[in-house]
Amino acid sequence: MRFLSLIFFVSISSTASFSQILPDTLGIQNEVLDSLYINEVQNRREPDKVLHAEPLYIDLIRDLGARKGEAEWNIGMGLTDRLHYDSYELLVEYEFAPINRLGVEFEVPVTIFTPNSRHVNGSLPSNRVESFKSALQWSFFVSEQYKTTLALGFIHELELVDLRNMEARNFLKGHVYNPFFIAAKRWGNNFHTLLYTGPRLENHRNSSHLTTTYQVNSNLHYMLPGTRNFIGIEFNKEFIHQEFDMVIRPQMRVGITDNFLVGIVTGIPVNRTNERLSSFIRLIYEPKHRG
């Protein structure tokens, strides 16, 4: 009996020790994977660059601290349930870095409208090519020591009229100007925060009135150990004429290959008067970097 008791005690002790060792071993392996991936992004090339998680809906012009030769193609597809109709969004986007820390982007978004069960006569807008969008983003502060990047940028959009009203002499609806500021920080190896904020100024043709919307987009992401995959959330906030609106966007990004990723986003509006749930998918392709 004493012999059996001794074997039982040794077995329990061994199991407990193994259960303590296993999580420690996995933790060490994950930490090594994180360090290797961060080292690949940050330390193996010049100039300095900090690994940050990029939001998927209001995305950046280019990676913060972009290096010369980096490029990316995006195709975005979204569906939004509005009060009296549904809107389908499609965008094609190309971004690249002509020099270190400067990103350039060109984008063409298209919106198509279809009736839903709440549709009433006359409530369906015309399909349209929204605009021709061009943008710049300059990372003026990059610190690997503090895991922080600060950037300034500017977006200009040539807004187009609805397709049914488009004519050779009457295709331009107006201009949109959007200067913005970005502050991003990585906490440890896996947690990422980012603030993207600035005014959106709309100037319609044949009108001297300037419509101003102030945007504040805050983000929190957790990047899975040793990968580019993440889960996170965007808080897209707008202030216009002393009114406040916000859409909460849970999201995830999954790497399919080394240079192809898929982002999935769900939109949950706080105010559901005009907009209800939405979904968005972003396909991301990064050609091989030629620095």
Beta strands, then each sheet from edge to edge (+ up, - down):
strand 1: 71-82
strand 2: 85-99
strand 3: 102-115
strand 4: 128-129
strand 5: 131-143
strand 6: 148-160
strand 7: 172-187
strand 8: 191-204
strand 9: 210-223
strand 10: 230-240
strand 11: 243-257
strand 12: 260-269
strand 13: 275-285
sheet 1: 4+ 3- 2+ 1- 13+ 12- 11+ 10- 9+ 8- 7+ 6- 5+
end
